[in-house]
Amino acid sequence: MPKCTNKGCGKEFTDPSEECHYHPGPPIFHEGQKGWNCCKPRVLTFDEFLTIPPCTTGVHSTAANDLAPVNTSASSAPPPKPTSTGTGAETYNRPGTTSRPSAPAPSSAPKEPEIIRDDLTITPESGAKCRRLACTAEYTGSSRSGEQDENGPCTFHKGVPIFHEGSKGYSCCKRRVLEFDEFLKIPGCTTEPHHAFLAPPPTEGEELIKARTDFYQTYDSVHVSIFAKKVKKEEAKVEILKDEIRVDLPMDGGKRVREVIELYGIVDTEKSSWRVLGTKVEVVLKKGDEMSWSALRRGEETGEIIQVGKPRS
């Protein structure tokens, strides 16, 4: 089967007219923040960058789609040109500058993070994605009691991403590439028998709490209020998918709201939005159809018919 080359999709498909969710713009790295040129979310870690939901809906594509990363913190000087050292390596110099021997590289390598592992006695949510870098596996409800997961072992990068003078790679292996698209394709160098599907546990001293939610609807949208005070706006995450909302809201005082809300209806992710207010997080969901919702969550229908008037034309 062909594989979609749109950024943020990467799915194998058989129907060329199938709906595709992707990022049309290039990635942006600016002063430690990461995001996409085509939408507003900005995050600090590379793991969070890979989970930014696609902002555009279209159809799958197999065309070459090399979008070079934009580093807006770079100077306006022209990009460096590579010159050969005679050993096969390349050095980069600005036009008009003279090449000088580089200082010896520091002996200390980046500290490798500890490999995350699941508690296999806990069942992940259906559709949960493996949290390890370069692994794209999803949990399908299969058994995890054997020597390895039924959908195969996990192949991933245990190190951290490294971007240096135009080259890109991981601290745990030697391969380096120039294009961001090729960086995402670098195969993992470490194998574990089980994937890491479970959500990250709360940090030490952190308390997971249940937030009260409320909603009202209009003809074409559903307005959801998640009541949580003193949410850390820079760290808050609300991922809006077509049939669910994934919420992760760290708050002052060591409290955190982490929840998946399975929605009663289908929403248009591109036209939906969210924002952090003083005492709540407000999510505006654009309905994917004209249906009236009898509940916010799937499975909590009351049997009542809630009539929503159509706007006057």
N, C-alpha and C positions, 0 to 999 in steps of 0.2 A: 504494500500500500504506500502511496506517496505521503510524505510528511510535510506539513505546513511550515513555511519559512517565516511567517509573520512573527514579529517579536512578541513574546508573552503567550503564544499559542503552542506551536511545536507539536500538534497532535497529528497522528496518522488518520487519514480520511479516505473514504471511497466516493462520497457525494460531493462534487465540486461546488454545489449550491448550498452546502451546509453552512449554518451560521458560525462565524469565527469571531472570537474576542481577542483583540491584540492591541499593541502600542504602535502607532504609525510613526512616531518620532524617535530620535536617538536617545540613548541614556545620557544623563547629566550628572557629573561629579563636581561638586563645588564646595570648597572649604569643609570637607568631611561629610557633607550631605549628599545623598544619592536619590535619584528620581528619573523621570522621563520628561523629555522636552514637550510632550503632547498633553501632559496633565499635571496637576499641582502637588500630589503627595510627595513629601520629602522625608527620608528616613536617615538614620545614622549608621546602621549596620548593613552589611551585604546580605545577610539572611533576610532582613526585612525588605530590602530592595527587590529581591526575587519574588516576594509575595505581594507586591503592589498590583492590585487588580487591573486588568486591561481596561482601557478607556474608550475603545472604539469597537463597533460591531460591523462586520462585513462578511466576506467569504474567504475561504482558505486560498493560499497561494503557494506555488512552488518556485517562484521566480527568485533570483538572487536578491537578497535584501540586506546588504552590508551597511549598517548605520554606525558610523564611527562614534565613539563616546565624545560628548562635548565637555570640556573642562573649562568652565567659565572663569576660574580663578587664574588661568594662565595669562601671561603677558601678551601684548599685541604683536610681539616680534614674530617673524616668520618661523615656521617649524624647523627643527634641526634636520640637517641632511646627514645620512649615514655615510661613513667612510670606512674603508676596509683597513684592518690592522695587519693583514697578511697571515693571520691565524684562523681566518674564518669568522671571527667575531666582528661586530660592528660597533663603532663609537659614534656619538652624536655631538655635533658642534654647530653653533650658530654661525651664519655667514659672517665672514670678516674676523672670526676668532681663530686662534692658533691652538692646535691640539696639544694638551699637556698630559704627562703621565698622571693617571688617576691615583688618588691616595689608596692605600691598602684598605680593603673592605673590612669592616669590623668583624671580629671572630664570633660575636654573639648572634645567633640566628633567632628569628621570631619564636616566641614560646608557643608550642603547639597546644591547642585547647584540648581538654579532656574529652574523650569520645563519649557522646551521649548514648544511653541505652535505655530501652523500655522495661518497665515492670511487666513481664509477660502474663501475670495473673489479671491484668486490667485489660479490658477489651476496648480498642480504639473506636472512634466514631467512624461510621461508614464513609468512605471517600477521603479520609484523612490522608494527607501527603507526608511522605518521609521528610524529616527535618534536616537530614544530612545533605551537605553540599554535593551537587552533581547527581544525586539520586532522584528519580522522577516517579518512583513507585507510589501507588495509592492503595489504601486498605480496602479490600472487597468483602470483608466478612469471613475470610478463610481462617482456618485453625492456626494457632501459633504454638501448639504444644510440642511439636517435633523438634528435631535438631536444628532446623532452619524454617523460615516462613514458607508457606506453600507456594507463594508466588516468586520464590527464589531468594538467594542471598542479597544483601545490600552492598553495592559497590559505590564508593564515595570518596571525597577528599577529607582527611582528618585535619588538615592544616587550615590556613587562612588565605584569602585572596591577596595577591601582591601585584600592584601596578607600579612599574618603575621605568621611567624614560621611554614610555611608549610600549614596552613589553608587558604582557599579562600572564599570570599563572598562579600557582598555589605554592605555599611554603613547603608542602609535604612531598612534592615531586619536581622534577627538573624541567618539564616541558614549558616553553614560553611561546606565546603567539602575539601577533600585532593587532589583529581585529578582535573586537569585543564579541562578535558572533562566534568566532572560533574559540574564544576563551570559554564560552558557555558549553562548548562541545568537548572540552578536554575530559576524557574518561577518568573515572575515579581510580585511585591507586591503592585503596584499602578495601578490604572485604570483611563484613561481619555477617553471621548467619541470620540475624534478625534485623528488621528495619526499625527506625525510630518514629513511630506514628503518633505517639502520645504528645499532647500539648506540654510545653515546658512547665515544670513544677514551679510554684511560687518561690521567690527568693527567701533566704532565711529571715525569719521574723515577719514575713508578709502574710496577711490574712485574706483569704478569698471570701468575698461576700456576695450575696444575692441582691441584685438591684431591682427595685420596683419599676415596671414598665407600663406605659399607657399609650393609646393610639386613637387617632380619629382619621377619617378619610373624606376625601372629596371625590368628585367624579373620576379624576384621572390620577390621583396620588394618595398615598398613605403616610401620615405624619406620626412618627414613633418618638416617644420621650423615654429615655433611660435615665432614671433619677439617681445621680451620683454626684456628690459634692467634691470640690477641690480636685478635679481630674487634672493630671499632668498633661497639658495640651500637647507638648512636644513629643510625648511618648505614647499618647492614645492611638489606638488603631481600631477602625471599623471597616471590615471588608464586606462589601455588598456584592453578593452573588445573585443569580437570577431567581433562586428559590430559598435563600437563607442569608442571615447576617451573622458575621463572626466578630464578636466584640472582645476587645482587650483594653481595659481602662485602669491603669495604675493611678492611685490617688495618694494625697498626702496622708501621713499617719500610718503608712505601711499596709494600706488596704488595697484590694484589687478586685475588679469585676471581670470575669472571663466566662463568656457564654456564647453558645451557638443558638440562634433563634431560627427555627425552621418556619418559613413563611407560609401563610395560607394560600397565597397566589404567587404568580410570576411577576417579576419586576424588570424594568429596563435599567440595567446597571449603568449605562452611559449617561442617562439623564437623572440618576439618583445622586444624593449628596448627604453629607453629615457635617456637623460642627459641634464644638464643645462650648457650652454656656456655663454660667456660674454654678448652677445647681443641677444641671442635667446635660446629657448629650442628645441632641436633636437629629433624627435621621428622617430625611424626606425621600420616600420611595416612589418613583414614577411607575405606575401600573403598566404591566405589559399588555393588558387588554382592558376592556371596559367593565369587567366583572366587579360586582360589589363584594367586599370581604365581610364574612360573618364573624371572623376572629382574626387576630394577628398571627397566632401560631397554628401551624398545621396540626390537626388532631384535637383542637380545642373548640371545634364548632359547637354552637349551642342549638342549632336547628332553627334559630330565628332568621328571618329575612330582613336584612338592613337595606333599605332603599336609599340610594344616593341620586339626587336629581342631576340631570344632564344640564350643563350650562346653556344659557340662552344664546342662540346664534345671532 
